[in-house]
Amino acid sequence: MFFLSPVMNLQKLIKPNLILYKPIWFLTADLIKQYGLRGLILDVDDTLLGNNELEVCPEVRQWLEDMRPICQISLVSNNFSHSRIQAIAAKLNLPFRSRAAKPSRRAVREALTIMDLPASQVGMVGDRILTDTLVGNRLGMFTILIQPPYEDTSWLGGRSQVVRNWESWLIKSEIKS
């Protein structure tokens, strides 16, 4: 019987299937079709908009409109402000789940159930390896790591960038091992 070493197992869990070093609107319909995706579960903060914003930029809004005919879309956010995520989801006319506690799988499983699609046909899209990529890989989803759609210079944004840089270093060092 073959067992994965802890390093190989960690690589499998944290390595995204696709890394876009660009914002979400660079995830094209052709890429979605190429990977056989019929659904997308999207993180919200630093994936669609900034941590304290309530409106997505025109590029994200247009991207969502372009994606709707191609695949089902749902929002799953770790944000504790249910009312904020609910307001964003309502403006975008998308189902959502806040307080998801990713990399816990429960909220993402609920979204998959609502979509009525197998995990293998759904992309988990987000900006964080240790939440978005990890939960997607744990469920057998196609994981897509993207860059935030803006540059956040606030104190909180600076902290997020430090964590994101550390995660990038971690994944690069694990892939080389």
C-alpha positions as CSV (number, residue, x, y, z in Angstrom):
1,M,0.0,0.0,0.0
2,F,1.3,3.5,-0.9
3,F,1.1,6.3,1.7
4,L,1.8,10.0,1.0
5,S,4.6,11.5,3.1
6,P,3.5,14.5,5.2
7,V,5.3,16.8,2.7
8,M,3.6,15.3,-0.3
9,N,0.2,15.5,1.5
10,L,0.8,19.2,2.4
11,Q,1.7,19.9,-1.2
12,K,-1.5,18.3,-2.4
13,L,-3.6,20.4,0.1
14,I,-2.1,23.8,-0.5
15,K,-1.2,23.8,-4.2
16,P,-3.9,25.5,-6.3
17,N,-4.8,23.9,-9.6
18,L,-4.5,27.3,-11.3
19,I,-2.8,30.5,-10.2
20,L,-3.8,33.7,-11.9
21,Y,-1.4,36.5,-10.9
22,K,-4.2,38.9,-11.8
23,P,-7.7,39.8,-10.5
24,I,-10.7,37.6,-11.0
25,W,-11.9,39.1,-14.2
26,F,-8.9,37.5,-15.9
27,L,-10.5,34.1,-15.2
28,T,-12.0,33.8,-18.7
29,A,-14.9,31.7,-20.0
30,D,-12.4,29.8,-22.1
31,L,-10.5,28.8,-19.0
32,I,-13.7,27.7,-17.2
33,K,-14.6,25.6,-20.2
34,Q,-11.1,24.2,-20.6
35,Y,-11.2,22.8,-17.1
36,G,-14.8,21.5,-17.4
37,L,-16.2,23.7,-14.7
38,R,-19.9,24.1,-14.3
39,G,-19.9,26.1,-11.1
40,L,-17.8,28.6,-9.2
41,I,-17.7,29.2,-5.5
42,L,-16.2,32.6,-4.8
43,D,-14.6,34.1,-1.8
44,V,-15.7,37.7,-1.2
45,D,-13.1,39.8,0.6
46,D,-10.0,40.5,-1.4
47,T,-11.4,38.3,-4.2
48,L,-14.4,40.4,-5.4
49,L,-13.8,43.6,-3.4
50,G,-11.9,45.1,-0.5
51,N,-12.5,44.2,3.1
52,N,-14.7,47.2,3.9
53,E,-16.3,47.9,0.5
54,L,-19.9,47.3,-0.3
55,E,-19.7,47.7,-4.1
56,V,-17.8,45.7,-6.6
57,C,-15.9,47.5,-9.3
58,P,-17.3,47.6,-12.9
59,E,-14.8,44.9,-14.0
60,V,-16.1,42.4,-11.5
61,R,-19.7,43.2,-12.2
62,Q,-19.1,42.7,-16.0
63,W,-17.2,39.5,-15.3
64,L,-20.1,38.1,-13.2
65,E,-22.5,38.9,-16.0
66,D,-20.3,37.2,-18.5
67,M,-20.0,34.1,-16.3
68,R,-23.7,33.6,-15.4
69,P,-24.6,31.9,-18.7
70,I,-21.6,29.6,-18.4
71,C,-21.7,28.4,-14.8
72,Q,-23.5,28.6,-11.5
73,I,-22.0,31.0,-9.0
74,S,-22.2,31.2,-5.2
75,L,-20.4,33.3,-2.6
76,V,-18.8,31.7,0.5
77,S,-17.1,34.2,2.9
78,N,-15.3,33.9,6.2
79,N,-16.5,37.5,7.0
80,F,-18.4,37.7,10.3
81,S,-20.6,40.5,9.1
82,H,-23.6,38.6,7.8
83,S,-25.4,41.8,6.9
84,R,-22.5,43.0,4.7
85,I,-22.1,39.8,2.8
86,Q,-25.9,39.6,2.5
87,A,-26.0,43.1,1.0
88,I,-23.2,42.3,-1.5
89,A,-24.9,39.0,-2.5
90,A,-28.2,40.8,-2.9
91,K,-26.7,43.5,-5.2
92,L,-25.1,40.7,-7.3
93,N,-28.2,38.5,-7.1
94,L,-26.1,35.5,-5.9
95,P,-26.6,32.9,-3.2
96,F,-24.2,33.3,-0.3
97,R,-22.9,32.0,3.0
98,S,-21.1,34.2,5.5
99,R,-19.1,33.1,8.6
100,A,-17.9,30.1,6.7
101,A,-14.8,29.4,8.8
102,K,-12.9,28.1,5.8
103,P,-10.9,25.9,5.6
104,S,-13.9,24.1,7.3
105,R,-15.8,22.3,4.6
106,R,-19.3,22.7,5.9
107,A,-20.3,26.0,4.2
108,V,-18.7,25.0,0.9
109,R,-20.5,21.6,1.0
110,E,-23.8,23.5,1.5
111,A,-23.0,25.6,-1.6
112,L,-22.2,22.5,-3.6
113,T,-25.4,20.9,-2.5
114,I,-27.4,23.9,-3.6
115,M,-25.6,23.9,-6.9
116,D,-26.3,20.2,-7.2
117,L,-22.9,19.7,-8.9
118,P,-20.1,17.3,-8.0
119,A,-17.1,19.0,-6.3
120,S,-14.9,18.1,-9.3
121,Q,-17.0,20.3,-11.6
122,V,-16.8,23.4,-9.3
123,G,-14.0,25.9,-9.0
124,M,-13.1,27.3,-5.6
125,V,-11.9,30.8,-6.3
126,G,-10.1,33.0,-3.8
127,D,-7.1,35.0,-2.8
128,R,-5.8,32.8,0.1
129,I,-4.1,29.5,0.1
130,L,-4.7,28.5,3.7
131,T,-8.5,29.1,3.5
132,D,-9.8,29.1,-0.1
133,T,-7.3,26.7,-1.7
134,L,-7.1,24.4,1.3
135,V,-10.9,23.9,1.6
136,G,-11.3,23.4,-2.1
137,N,-8.6,20.8,-2.3
138,R,-10.0,19.1,0.8
139,L,-13.3,18.7,-1.1
140,G,-11.7,17.6,-4.4
141,M,-12.6,20.9,-6.2
142,F,-10.7,22.7,-8.9
143,T,-8.9,25.5,-6.9
144,I,-8.0,28.8,-8.4
145,L,-5.9,31.4,-6.6
146,I,-6.2,35.0,-7.8
147,Q,-4.8,38.4,-6.8
148,P,-7.0,41.0,-5.1
149,P,-8.7,43.4,-7.6
150,Y,-7.0,46.4,-5.9
151,E,-4.0,47.4,-3.8
152,D,-5.1,47.9,-0.2
153,T,-2.8,50.3,1.6
154,S,-4.8,50.3,4.9
155,W,-3.4,48.8,8.1
156,L,-5.6,45.8,7.7
157,G,-4.8,45.4,4.0
158,G,-1.1,45.5,4.9
159,R,-1.5,42.7,7.3
160,S,-3.4,40.7,4.7
161,Q,-0.6,41.3,2.2
162,V,2.0,40.0,4.7
163,V,0.0,36.8,5.2
164,R,-0.6,36.4,1.4
165,N,3.2,36.9,0.8
166,W,4.0,34.2,3.4
167,E,1.4,31.8,1.8
168,S,3.0,32.4,-1.6
169,W,6.5,31.6,-0.1
170,L,5.1,28.5,1.5
171,I,3.6,27.2,-1.6
172,K,6.7,27.9,-3.7
173,S,8.9,26.2,-1.1
174,E,6.6,23.1,-0.9
175,I,6.4,22.7,-4.7
176,K,10.2,22.7,-5.0
177,S,10.6,20.0,-2.3
